Amino acid sequence: MMKKFLLIFCTTLLFWSGLAGAQTYSFDYEITAIGNHLGDSRNLHFRFVRDTTKIYVNSEVPETRLMFYRNNKFGPDKAMIYDFRRNLMHDFAVISDRNAPQLQLKYHRSYKYPSLASDTRADSATVHKLQENIYEVKGYKDDRIYVLKASISETTDDLLAHIFWFDGCGMVNQMMLEKLRSELPQGGKYFSKEFTEQYVPGSTFHIAQQAKKKNFKVKLPDTKRLRKLMSKK
């Protein structure tokens, strides 16, 4: 009887410990990207010229990333954790405190979004090696083409999953990443410090970025709803 009780107790403890652990996101790299708008094939007036984006990533968990957004209106800047494995987004306000030892985030809300795997409109993706360490990857969806030209270099940790992201093209991003990785020597760890993203028809952007080690954790509130959302692997 005692052994059965201990087994149930330990199993329950492990279950809740797993949930508690799942409510903390850990990031080990900070990627700073500077983007420049090079033009638009549709000759549209475009206000964006130059922008700096900061992203926190986990080199061991490519399905998650923490992105920061400047609020041009009244109110604090925002941060968003994207959890592609669980199809979750967690929204935060960035608290400005120069005396704080590290960045402060105030939790706002969490919500689910439709799985990218349900997007069946993605047609295909291709990859071509243009020259040593320079690759061109094209993704096709509906009547649009997404073109990535990237300089790829080897690194100590694999950050390839975080080097680019085309807006509004769903699973094409994943298809392009898989095609690019298939062209690279297997078993390597990669990053790109410079690349261009081209939307056809649409805009072309040049991005220069750097990655540095970072130890940052984000703990979510311990609520019944979040435990349920986070328990879905």
VEXVOVEX-187180 format. One record per residue (C-alpha): residue number from 1; residue in one letter; x, y, z. Coordinates in Angstrom, 2 decimals, always signed. Each point is the difference from the previous one (the first is absolute). Layout:
% residues N
(site NUM, 'a', (X, Y, Z))
...
% end
This chain:
% residues 233
(site 1, 'm', (+0.00, +0.00, +0.00))
(site 2, 'm', (+2.81, +2.39, +0.95))
(site 3, 'k', (+1.91, -0.78, -3.22))
(site 4, 'k', (-3.13, +0.71, -2.04))
(site 5, 'f', (-0.51, +3.31, +1.82))
(site 6, 'l', (+3.63, +1.01, -0.60))
(site 7, 'l', (-0.28, -0.90, -3.68))
(site 8, 'i', (-3.13, +2.15, -0.41))
(site 9, 'f', (+1.59, +2.86, +1.97))
(site 10, 'c', (+3.23, -0.06, -2.05))
(site 11, 't', (-1.90, -0.21, -3.28))
(site 12, 't', (-2.19, +2.96, +0.99))
(site 13, 'l', (+3.05, +1.97, +1.13))
(site 14, 'l', (+1.81, -0.64, -3.28))
(site 15, 'f', (-3.10, +1.02, -1.95))
(site 16, 'w', (-0.38, +3.35, +1.75))
(site 17, 's', (+3.77, +0.58, -0.06))
(site 18, 'g', (-0.07, -0.49, -3.75))
(site 19, 'l', (-2.79, +2.55, -0.34))
(site 20, 'a', (+1.80, +2.48, +2.21))
(site 21, 'g', (+3.20, -0.44, -2.02))
(site 22, 'a', (-1.93, +0.41, -3.24))
(site 23, 'q', (-1.16, +3.45, +1.12))
(site 24, 't', (+3.50, +1.44, -0.17))
(site 25, 'y', (+1.65, +0.86, -3.32))
(site 26, 's', (+3.80, +0.13, -0.15))
(site 27, 'f', (+2.04, +1.85, -2.63))
(site 28, 'd', (+3.75, -0.24, -0.54))
(site 29, 'y', (+0.59, +2.38, -2.95))
(site 30, 'e', (-0.85, +3.58, -0.86))
(site 31, 'i', (-0.21, +0.76, -3.73))
(site 32, 't', (+0.10, +3.64, -1.07))
(site 33, 'a', (-1.03, +0.61, -3.59))
(site 34, 'i', (+0.24, +3.27, -1.96))
(site 35, 'g', (-2.32, +0.05, -3.00))
(site 36, 'n', (+0.03, +2.36, -2.99))
(site 37, 'h', (-2.79, +0.32, -2.54))
(site 38, 'l', (+1.53, -0.18, -3.48))
(site 39, 'g', (-3.13, +0.63, -2.06))
(site 40, 'd', (-3.40, -1.28, -1.11))
(site 41, 's', (-0.73, -1.60, -3.37))
(site 42, 'r', (-3.53, +1.46, +0.10))
(site 43, 'n', (+1.32, +3.58, +0.23))
(site 44, 'l', (-2.02, +0.59, +3.16))
(site 45, 'h', (+0.85, +2.76, +2.46))
(site 46, 'f', (+1.72, -1.73, +2.94))
(site 47, 'r', (+0.89, +1.82, +3.20))
(site 48, 'f', (+2.35, -2.61, +1.47))
(site 49, 'v', (+3.65, +0.76, -0.73))
(site 50, 'r', (+2.06, -1.44, +2.84))
(site 51, 'd', (-0.97, -1.92, +3.11))
(site 52, 't', (+1.67, -1.95, +2.79))
(site 53, 't', (-1.58, -3.16, +1.36))
(site 54, 'k', (+1.00, -1.97, +3.06))
(site 55, 'i', (-0.84, -3.70, +0.46))
(site 56, 'y', (+0.80, -2.42, +2.82))
(site 57, 'v', (+0.25, -3.66, -1.02))
(site 58, 'n', (+0.86, -3.39, +1.44))
(site 59, 's', (+2.58, -1.86, -2.08))
(site 60, 'e', (-1.32, -3.33, +1.31))
(site 61, 'v', (-3.70, +0.81, -0.57))
(site 62, 'p', (-0.43, +1.48, -3.49))
(site 63, 'e', (-3.80, +0.06, +0.38))
(site 64, 't', (+0.03, +2.97, +2.41))
(site 65, 'r', (+1.13, +3.61, -0.28))
(site 66, 'l', (-0.51, +3.26, +1.90))
(site 67, 'm', (-0.44, +3.06, -2.21))
(site 68, 'f', (-0.14, +3.66, +0.96))
(site 69, 'y', (-2.15, +2.70, -1.60))
(site 70, 'r', (+0.25, +3.77, +0.41))
(site 71, 'n', (-3.28, +1.72, +0.81))
(site 72, 'n', (-0.23, +3.15, -2.06))
(site 73, 'k', (-3.11, +1.13, +1.86))
(site 74, 'f', (-0.50, +0.67, +3.70))
(site 75, 'g', (+0.88, -2.90, +2.26))
(site 76, 'p', (+2.93, -2.37, +0.57))
(site 77, 'd', (+1.83, -2.03, -2.60))
(site 78, 'k', (-1.22, -3.55, -0.51))
(site 79, 'a', (+1.54, -3.45, +0.00))
(site 80, 'm', (-1.45, -3.23, -1.35))
(site 81, 'i', (+1.01, -3.61, +0.56))
(site 82, 'y', (-0.82, -2.19, -2.98))
(site 83, 'd', (-0.34, -3.69, +0.90))
(site 84, 'f', (-0.37, -1.76, -3.34))
(site 85, 'r', (-0.06, -3.45, +1.56))
(site 86, 'r', (-3.14, +0.75, +2.01))
(site 87, 'n', (-1.41, +2.63, -2.41))
(site 88, 'l', (+0.06, +2.58, +2.79))
(site 89, 'm', (+0.83, +3.69, +0.29))
(site 90, 'h', (+0.71, +1.73, +3.31))
(site 91, 'd', (-0.34, +3.78, +0.10))
(site 92, 'f', (+2.02, +2.27, +2.36))
(site 93, 'a', (+0.63, +3.66, +0.66))
(site 94, 'v', (+3.65, +1.05, +0.29))
(site 95, 'i', (+0.58, +1.87, +3.25))
(site 96, 's', (+2.62, +2.74, -0.19))
(site 97, 'd', (+2.19, -0.09, +3.13))
(site 98, 'r', (+3.62, +1.08, -0.30))
(site 99, 'n', (+0.73, -1.27, +3.52))
(site 100, 'a', (-1.20, -3.54, -0.72))
(site 101, 'p', (+2.80, -2.58, -0.50))
(site 102, 'q', (-1.71, -1.30, -3.12))
(site 103, 'l', (-2.94, +0.60, -2.31))
(site 104, 'q', (-3.40, +0.08, +1.76))
(site 105, 'l', (-3.15, -1.43, -1.61))
(site 106, 'k', (-3.59, +0.34, +1.21))
(site 107, 'y', (-2.26, -2.86, -1.08))
(site 108, 'h', (-3.14, +0.99, -1.89))
(site 109, 'r', (-1.66, -3.02, -1.61))
(site 110, 's', (+0.45, -3.30, -1.86))
(site 111, 'y', (-1.96, -1.38, -2.91))
(site 112, 'k', (+0.07, -2.80, -2.55))
(site 113, 'y', (+0.17, +0.40, -3.76))
(site 114, 'p', (-0.73, -2.47, -2.82))
(site 115, 's', (+2.73, -2.51, -0.68))
(site 116, 'l', (+2.27, +0.90, -2.91))
(site 117, 'a', (-0.19, -3.65, -1.02))
(site 118, 's', (-3.65, +0.61, -0.96))
(site 119, 'd', (+1.13, +2.43, -2.70))
(site 120, 't', (-0.19, -2.18, -3.11))
(site 121, 'r', (+0.48, +2.82, -2.51))
(site 122, 'a', (+3.78, -0.27, +0.08))
(site 123, 'd', (+1.12, -1.28, -3.38))
(site 124, 's', (+3.71, -0.68, +0.20))
(site 125, 'a', (+3.47, +1.29, +0.78))
(site 126, 't', (+3.32, -0.19, -1.84))
(site 127, 'v', (+3.61, +0.70, +0.94))
(site 128, 'h', (+3.07, +0.83, -2.08))
(site 129, 'k', (+3.60, +0.55, +1.05))
(site 130, 'l', (+1.10, +3.21, -1.72))
(site 131, 'q', (+3.62, -0.06, +1.18))
(site 132, 'e', (+2.01, -1.10, +3.02))
(site 133, 'n', (-2.23, +0.43, +3.10))
(site 134, 'i', (-2.59, +2.02, -1.97))
(site 135, 'y', (-3.42, -1.60, -0.53))
(site 136, 'e', (-3.25, +1.03, -1.69))
(site 137, 'v', (-3.22, -1.54, +1.31))
(site 138, 'k', (-3.39, +0.57, -1.65))
(site 139, 'g', (-3.38, -0.76, +1.48))
(site 140, 'y', (-3.20, -0.09, -2.06))
(site 141, 'k', (-3.51, +0.60, +1.32))
(site 142, 'd', (-3.04, +0.92, -2.05))
(site 143, 'd', (+1.15, +2.71, -2.42))
(site 144, 'r', (+2.91, +1.24, +2.13))
(site 145, 'i', (+3.69, -0.91, +0.17))
(site 146, 'y', (+2.20, +0.47, +3.05))
(site 147, 'v', (+3.72, +0.26, -0.72))
(site 148, 'l', (+2.76, -0.32, +2.61))
(site 149, 'k', (+3.65, +0.61, -0.87))
(site 150, 'a', (+2.22, -0.74, +2.98))
(site 151, 's', (+3.64, -0.25, +0.92))
(site 152, 'i', (+0.28, -3.04, +2.28))
(site 153, 's', (+2.83, -0.59, +2.47))
(site 154, 'e', (+0.72, -2.70, +2.58))
(site 155, 't', (-0.42, +0.82, +3.70))
(site 156, 't', (+0.36, -1.69, +3.38))
(site 157, 'd', (-3.80, -0.24, +0.44))
(site 158, 'd', (-2.60, -0.55, -2.69))
(site 159, 'l', (-2.08, +3.14, -0.63))
(site 160, 'l', (-1.07, -0.76, -3.55))
(site 161, 'a', (-3.70, -0.21, +0.94))
(site 162, 'h', (+0.07, +3.63, +1.11))
(site 163, 'i', (+1.74, +1.74, -2.87))
(site 164, 'f', (-3.10, +1.03, -2.02))
(site 165, 'w', (-3.78, +0.16, +0.06))
(site 166, 'f', (-2.29, +1.09, -2.84))
(site 167, 'd', (-3.28, +1.51, +1.17))
(site 168, 'g', (-3.25, -1.54, -1.17))
(site 169, 'c', (+1.37, -3.08, -1.75))
(site 170, 'g', (-0.78, -2.68, +2.60))
(site 171, 'm', (+1.70, -3.34, -0.56))
(site 172, 'v', (+2.15, +1.38, -2.83))
(site 173, 'n', (+2.47, +1.23, +2.64))
(site 174, 'q', (+0.43, -3.53, +1.31))
(site 175, 'm', (+0.29, -1.45, -3.50))
(site 176, 'm', (+2.68, +2.55, -0.93))
(site 177, 'l', (+1.93, -0.73, +3.19))
(site 178, 'e', (-0.08, -3.76, -0.66))
(site 179, 'k', (+1.19, +0.52, -3.58))
(site 180, 'l', (+2.86, +2.23, +1.14))
(site 181, 'r', (+1.09, -2.45, +2.69))
(site 182, 's', (-0.05, -2.88, -2.50))
(site 183, 'e', (+2.55, +1.84, -2.14))
(site 184, 'l', (+2.40, +0.61, +2.90))
(site 185, 'p', (+2.50, -2.59, +1.30))
(site 186, 'q', (-1.89, -2.25, +2.39))
(site 187, 'g', (+0.68, +0.24, +3.73))
(site 188, 'g', (+1.23, +3.59, -0.17))
(site 189, 'k', (-1.18, +2.99, +2.03))
(site 190, 'y', (-0.76, +3.15, -1.95))
(site 191, 'f', (-0.93, +3.67, +0.10))
(site 192, 's', (-0.31, +2.86, -2.51))
(site 193, 'k', (+1.40, +3.46, +0.70))
(site 194, 'e', (-1.32, +1.48, -3.23))
(site 195, 'f', (-2.88, -0.79, -2.35))
(site 196, 't', (-2.76, +1.51, -2.15))
(site 197, 'e', (-3.73, -0.77, +0.09))
(site 198, 'q', (-1.98, +0.71, -3.15))
(site 199, 'y', (-3.78, -0.16, -0.39))
(site 200, 'v', (-1.01, -0.49, -3.65))
(site 201, 'p', (-1.98, +2.11, -0.68))
(site 202, 'g', (+0.89, +2.31, +2.88))
(site 203, 's', (+2.89, +1.36, +2.03))
(site 204, 't', (+3.63, -1.00, +0.35))
(site 205, 'f', (+1.87, +0.29, +3.30))
(site 206, 'h', (+3.66, -0.30, +0.90))
(site 207, 'i', (+0.69, -1.30, +3.51))
(site 208, 'a', (+3.30, +0.01, +1.89))
(site 209, 'q', (-0.06, -1.74, +3.36))
(site 210, 'q', (+2.20, -1.22, +2.81))
(site 211, 'a', (-0.54, -2.53, +2.78))
(site 212, 'k', (+1.44, +0.06, +3.49))
(site 213, 'k', (-0.37, -2.26, +3.03))
(site 214, 'k', (-2.83, +0.94, +2.33))
(site 215, 'n', (-1.48, -1.61, +3.10))
(site 216, 'f', (-3.61, +1.12, +0.31))
(site 217, 'k', (-3.06, -1.73, +1.44))
(site 218, 'v', (-3.68, +0.91, -0.19))
(site 219, 'k', (-2.36, -1.51, +2.55))
(site 220, 'l', (-3.71, -0.05, -0.77))
(site 221, 'p', (-2.68, +0.44, +2.68))
(site 222, 'd', (-1.09, -3.21, +1.70))
(site 223, 't', (-3.65, -0.20, -1.07))
(site 224, 'k', (-2.23, -2.95, -0.83))
(site 225, 'r', (-0.53, +1.23, -3.56))
(site 226, 'l', (+3.72, +0.40, -0.68))
(site 227, 'r', (+0.83, -3.38, +1.52))
(site 228, 'k', (-2.51, -1.55, -2.39))
(site 229, 'l', (+1.36, +1.87, -3.01))
(site 230, 'm', (+3.61, -0.75, +0.84))
(site 231, 's', (-0.60, -3.69, +0.70))
(site 232, 'k', (-0.72, -0.58, -3.70))
(site 233, 'k', (+3.32, -0.99, -1.54))
% end
